[in-house]
């Protein structure tokens, strides 16, 4: 039965630079990169290619040694031109010099009416061989799902409440057939409910409202209302030993296209956002695309694959992350402020009224932010603010302290199975101690997973 959830806790970052609902023509870059670091929990990738090899979109590039049948595949066709390694020869990037015209590996295709008749075994085999399985993320831990597990439910958040987030109604227009096929394939892997969650305060596209074989839930409230982890917490909370799967709306459509067209096509409309982006709108890009064809204002910018809270600063020569549907450009903040961090201001965006109290008088003003942290890292200050922006029955301050103390019992008791980095990103943003809370949380998740 559909549910309506109204959230009060949270904080919306109203930033300048939202993408207009228009498609921008961007020249396809010369190079793409598949990065093992995009996949949490992937510790031991085994390459199946070498420099000089030619691949197609959907050709295997590497696999995890502990899950050899799940293949991580190329997003485009072309030549492997560089395998970049880090410490202890850890694979960081596999760079591909792309063909002018993308060629795809061919997998079995089905008519839309045949999808319901595809067996679970055949669906699993095609997903694992094509790279499509990597779109399915497991909770807890936020890692690529284990095909041997049977999730209690599957959750899809059809809206993103992050700063300058893409509009999925626009991103997925015209992909109704692929989206429904993806839902039908996913339903084969659970005896539970497939939850499709929409924004209760916005117009809902027919691609979501007409979706079949799902439970359509309405969620309202400030960010992080669009986070699938927050939605799981209120719809069907996680307990120790339970497993749920999550898939992004774009991932659902990619899976559906894999079965309808027989190709693993990672292209998507990517929102080009931020005050330093010259033209803001949506550009068709493949996963792993180089960002060097995008036009920015000025040279001193932070180019982020993703949003300002959870994205990765990759630079103008960096690459689009595998799971990202947004690129953000904001100014660097390499300057010092004499008491600037404590003086009231009409220009600063702050959750704390004591520091940015005048901003609360500006209604829906859009703020141009930079990367300045307005302070430096210091010892934990317990202010109670974290609980005001986290709409979950979790005590984040004590969870972070349990992680730092490597107290496994307290980590479990305080809800580490329910959260990943995006769920604590607002805590990091408002933290007056300037601690890397998302990084700390991932360290705790890795401890629990390996313990």
C-alpha positions in Angstrom: 0.0 0.0 0.0 1.4 3.4 -1.0 2.7 5.6 1.8 3.1 9.4 2.2 6.0 10.5 4.4 6.4 14.1 5.6 9.9 15.0 6.8 10.7 18.2 8.7 14.4 17.8 9.5 17.0 18.7 6.9 18.3 21.8 5.1 18.0 22.9 1.5 21.1 24.5 -0.1 19.6 27.0 -2.5 22.6 27.6 -4.8 23.0 29.6 -7.9 23.5 27.7 -11.2 20.6 25.3 -11.6 20.4 23.6 -14.9 17.7 24.8 -17.3 15.5 22.2 -18.8 17.2 22.3 -22.2 19.6 20.0 -23.9 23.1 21.4 -24.8 25.2 20.0 -27.6 28.7 19.1 -26.2 31.4 17.6 -28.3 32.2 14.0 -27.4 35.5 13.9 -25.6 38.5 12.0 -26.9 39.0 9.9 -23.8 36.9 8.1 -21.2 37.9 6.4 -18.0 36.6 3.5 -16.0 37.6 4.0 -12.4 37.5 1.1 -9.9 37.4 3.8 -7.2 33.9 4.6 -8.3 32.7 1.3 -6.8 32.7 1.1 -3.0 34.0 -2.1 -1.6 35.9 -3.0 -4.7 39.3 -3.9 -3.3 40.9 -6.3 -5.7 40.1 -5.6 -9.3 41.6 -8.1 -11.8 42.2 -6.6 -15.3 41.2 -8.5 -18.4 42.6 -5.9 -20.8 46.0 -4.4 -21.4 47.2 -1.2 -23.1 46.7 -1.4 -26.8 43.6 -3.6 -26.6 40.4 -2.6 -28.4 37.1 -2.8 -26.6 33.4 -2.1 -27.4 30.8 -0.6 -25.1 29.9 -3.5 -22.8 33.2 -5.3 -23.2 34.7 -6.6 -19.9 37.6 -4.5 -18.5 38.0 -6.0 -15.0 36.3 -8.0 -12.3 36.5 -8.3 -8.5 38.5 -11.4 -7.6 35.9 -12.5 -5.1 33.1 -12.1 -7.6 34.6 -13.2 -10.9 31.3 -13.5 -12.8 30.3 -9.8 -12.2 32.0 -7.9 -15.0 32.9 -4.2 -15.0 32.7 -3.2 -18.6 33.7 -0.3 -20.9 31.3 2.6 -21.3 32.4 3.2 -24.9 34.3 1.6 -27.8 37.9 2.4 -28.5 41.5 1.6 -27.5 42.9 1.1 -24.0 45.6 3.8 -24.0 46.6 3.9 -20.4 46.2 2.0 -17.1 46.9 4.4 -14.3 48.1 2.9 -11.1 48.8 4.2 -7.6 50.5 2.9 -4.5 51.2 -0.8 -4.5 50.1 -0.8 -8.1 46.5 -0.2 -7.2 44.5 0.4 -10.4 43.1 3.9 -10.4 41.9 4.5 -14.0 41.6 2.6 -17.2 41.7 5.2 -20.0 40.0 4.6 -23.3 40.6 6.6 -26.5 37.1 6.5 -27.9 35.9 5.8 -31.4 34.1 8.6 -33.2 31.1 6.3 -33.4 30.4 4.0 -30.4 30.1 0.3 -31.1 28.3 -2.0 -28.7 28.7 -5.6 -27.6 25.5 -7.4 -28.6 23.4 -9.1 -25.9 20.0 -10.8 -26.3 17.2 -8.4 -26.9 13.5 -8.9 -26.1 10.3 -7.2 -27.2 8.7 -5.3 -24.3 5.9 -7.9 -24.2 8.5 -10.6 -23.7 10.2 -9.1 -20.6 7.8 -10.7 -18.2 8.7 -14.1 -19.6 12.5 -13.7 -19.1 13.6 -16.1 -16.4 15.5 -14.8 -13.3 18.5 -16.9 -14.3 18.7 -15.5 -17.9 18.2 -11.9 -16.5 21.0 -12.5 -14.0 23.4 -13.9 -16.6 22.9 -10.9 -19.0 23.2 -8.4 -16.2 26.5 -9.9 -14.9 28.1 -10.3 -18.4 27.1 -6.8 -19.7 28.1 -4.7 -16.7 24.4 -3.9 -16.0 24.6 -5.6 -12.5 26.8 -2.7 -11.2 23.7 -0.4 -11.2 22.3 -2.4 -8.3 23.6 -1.2 -4.9 23.2 -3.1 -1.7 22.2 -1.7 1.7 23.9 -1.9 4.1 27.4 -0.8 3.0 26.5 0.9 -0.3 28.4 -1.6 -2.4 27.5 -3.5 -5.6 24.9 -6.1 -4.7 25.7 -9.7 -4.3 23.6 -11.8 -6.8 23.4 -14.6 -4.2 21.4 -12.5 -1.9 17.6 -12.1 -1.9 16.7 -8.5 -0.9 13.7 -7.9 1.3 12.8 -5.0 -1.0 14.2 -2.8 -3.8 14.1 1.0 -3.5 14.2 3.6 -6.2 14.2 7.4 -5.4 12.7 9.1 -8.4 13.8 12.6 -7.2 17.1 14.1 -6.0 17.0 16.8 -3.3 20.7 17.5 -3.4 22.0 21.0 -4.3 21.3 21.8 -8.0 20.3 18.2 -8.6 19.1 17.0 -12.0 15.4 16.8 -12.7 14.7 13.1 -13.5 11.4 14.0 -15.1 13.5 15.7 -17.8 16.4 13.3 -17.8 14.2 10.3 -18.5 11.7 11.8 -20.9 11.0 9.5 -23.8 12.4 6.5 -21.9 9.1 5.1 -20.5 9.5 1.7 -22.2 13.1 1.2 -20.9 12.2 2.3 -17.4 9.2 -0.1 -17.2 11.3 -2.9 -18.6 14.0 -2.2 -16.0 11.4 -2.4 -13.2 10.1 -5.7 -14.6 13.6 -7.1 -14.6 14.4 -6.0 -11.1 11.1 -7.4 -9.7 12.4 -10.9 -10.6 15.0 -10.6 -7.9 12.8 -10.0 -4.8 9.7 -11.5 -3.3 9.2 -8.1 -1.6 8.1 -4.7 -2.8 9.7 -2.5 -5.4 9.3 1.0 -3.9 9.3 3.9 -6.3 9.5 7.1 -4.3 8.4 10.5 -5.7 8.5 14.1 -4.5 5.1 14.9 -3.0 5.5 18.6 -3.6 6.4 18.5 -7.3 4.7 17.4 -10.5 5.3 13.7 -11.1 6.1 12.6 -14.7 4.0 9.9 -16.2 7.1 7.7 -16.5 6.8 7.3 -12.7 3.1 7.8 -12.0 2.2 5.1 -14.6 4.8 2.6 -13.6 3.5 -0.9 -13.0 4.6 -3.6 -10.4 5.8 -0.9 -7.9 4.5 0.7 -4.8 4.4 4.5 -5.5 5.3 6.4 -2.3 5.2 10.2 -1.8 8.0 11.9 0.2 8.1 15.6 1.2 10.6 17.7 3.1 14.0 19.4 2.8 17.2 17.7 1.7 18.0 14.8 2.4 14.4 13.8 1.6 15.5 12.5 -1.8 18.2 10.2 -0.4 17.1 6.6 -0.8 18.6 5.7 2.6 16.3 8.2 4.4 13.4 6.8 2.4 14.3 3.2 3.4 14.5 4.3 7.1 10.9 5.6 7.0 9.3 3.0 4.7 11.0 -0.3 5.8 13.9 0.3 8.2 17.0 -1.9 8.0 17.8 -4.3 10.8 21.0 -6.3 11.3 21.1 -9.2 8.9 18.6 -7.7 6.4 19.5 -6.6 2.9 17.8 -4.2 0.5 18.8 -3.1 -2.9 18.7 0.4 -4.4 18.9 1.5 -8.0 18.9 5.1 -9.4 16.2 6.0 -12.0 18.9 6.3 -14.6 20.2 2.8 -13.7 16.7 1.4 -14.1 16.4 2.8 -17.6 19.9 1.5 -18.5 18.9 -2.0 -17.3 15.7 -1.8 -19.3 17.5 -0.7 -22.5 19.9 -3.6 -22.0 17.0 -6.1 -22.4 15.0 -4.1 -25.0 17.8 -3.2 -27.3 20.5 -5.7 -26.3 23.2 -3.1 -25.6 24.7 -1.8 -22.4 24.4 1.9 -23.0 25.6 4.2 -20.2 24.7 7.4 -21.9 22.5 9.8 -20.0 21.5 13.4 -19.8 23.9 15.0 -17.3 23.0 18.3 -15.5 25.6 21.0 -16.0 25.3 23.1 -12.9 27.0 25.7 -10.7 27.8 29.4 -10.9 30.9 28.9 -13.0 29.4 26.7 -15.7 29.1 28.9 -18.8 26.0 27.3 -20.2 23.7 25.4 -17.8 21.4 22.7 -19.0 21.7 19.0 -19.9 24.3 17.3 -22.1 24.2 13.7 -23.3 27.3 12.0 -21.9 28.5 8.5 -21.4 29.8 7.3 -18.0 33.4 8.1 -17.6 33.5 10.9 -20.1 36.3 13.5 -19.9 35.0 16.9 -18.7 37.5 18.8 -20.8 35.0 19.8 -23.4 32.8 21.7 -20.9 33.1 25.5 -20.9 33.7 27.3 -17.5 33.8 30.9 -16.4 37.4 31.7 -15.5 40.2 29.3 -14.6 40.2 29.1 -10.8 37.3 26.6 -10.4 36.5 23.5 -8.6 35.0 21.1 -11.1 33.0 18.4 -9.3 31.6 15.2 -10.7 28.3 15.1 -8.8 27.0 17.7 -6.4 28.8 20.0 -3.9 27.9 17.8 -0.9 28.9 14.3 -2.1 30.6 14.7 -5.4 34.3 14.2 -6.3 36.5 17.1 -7.2 38.0 15.9 -10.4 39.2 19.1 -12.1 38.5 20.3 -15.7 40.5 17.4 -17.1 38.8 14.8 -14.9 36.2 12.2 -15.7 32.5 11.8 -15.0 31.9 9.3 -12.2 30.1 6.0 -13.0 27.0 6.9 -10.9 27.0 10.6 -11.4 24.3 12.5 -13.4 25.6 16.0 -12.6 28.7 18.1 -13.0 29.1 21.2 -10.8 31.5 24.1 -11.2 32.1 26.6 -8.4 34.9 29.0 -7.6 37.9 27.8 -5.5 38.0 29.5 -2.1 41.7 29.9 -1.6 41.7 33.0 0.5 41.9 33.9 4.2 39.3 35.8 6.2 40.1 37.8 9.3 37.2 36.9 11.6 35.2 36.4 8.4 33.9 33.1 9.6 32.2 34.6 12.6 30.9 37.8 11.2 27.2 37.9 10.2 26.7 38.1 6.5 24.0 38.4 3.8 26.2 36.5 1.4 27.1 33.3 3.3 24.9 30.3 3.2 24.9 28.8 6.7 22.6 26.5 8.7 23.8 28.2 11.9 21.9 31.4 12.5 24.7 32.8 14.7 27.1 32.7 11.7 24.8 33.4 8.7 21.8 34.8 10.5 21.2 37.5 7.9 20.8 34.9 5.2 17.6 33.6 6.8 16.0 37.0 6.1 16.6 36.7 2.3 13.9 34.1 1.7 14.6 32.1 -1.4 17.8 33.9 -2.4 20.2 31.9 -4.5 23.8 31.8 -3.0 27.0 31.7 -5.0 29.3 29.5 -2.9 33.0 28.6 -3.2 35.1 25.9 -1.6 36.3 28.0 1.4 35.5 26.1 4.6 35.4 29.3 6.7 37.4 27.7 9.4 39.8 24.8 10.0 39.6 21.3 11.4 39.4 21.1 15.2 38.2 18.8 17.9 34.6 17.6 17.9 32.2 20.2 19.2 28.9 18.7 20.3 26.2 21.2 19.3 23.2 19.0 18.6 23.0 20.4 15.1 23.6 17.1 13.4 20.3 15.7 14.7 18.4 18.7 13.2 19.5 17.9 9.6 19.3 14.1 9.8 15.7 12.9 9.5 16.5 9.4 10.9 16.3 7.9 14.4 20.1 8.0 14.6 22.5 9.9 16.9 25.2 10.8 14.3 27.6 12.5 16.8 27.9 9.3 18.9 28.0 7.2 15.8 31.1 9.1 14.5 32.7 8.8 17.9 32.1 5.1 18.0 33.7 4.7 14.5 36.8 6.7 15.7 37.0 4.5 18.7 36.5 1.4 16.6 33.7 0.3 18.9 31.9 -2.4 16.8 29.0 -2.9 19.2 28.2 0.8 19.5 28.5 1.3 15.7 25.9 -1.4 15.2 23.7 -0.1 18.0 23.9 3.5 16.6 22.7 2.6 13.1 25.7 2.2 10.9 23.8 -0.4 8.8 21.3 2.3 7.7 23.6 5.0 6.3 26.2 5.7 3.7 28.1 8.9 2.9 25.3 10.8 1.2 23.2 10.4 4.4 25.7 12.3 6.6 26.8 14.9 4.0 24.7 17.6 5.5 26.3 16.9 8.9 29.7 17.5 7.3 28.5 20.7 5.7 27.2 22.2 8.9 30.0 20.8 11.1 31.7 23.7 12.9 34.6 21.3 13.6 35.2 20.8 9.9 35.7 17.0 10.2 35.6 14.8 7.1 32.5 13.0 8.3 31.8 11.1 5.1 35.3 9.7 5.0 35.0 8.8 8.7 31.7 7.0 8.0 33.2 5.0 5.1 36.1 3.9 7.4 33.5 2.6 9.9 31.5 0.8 7.2 34.6 -0.9 6.0 35.5 -2.0 9.5 32.0 -3.4 10.1 32.0 -5.2 6.6 35.4 -6.8 7.2 34.9 -7.5 10.9 
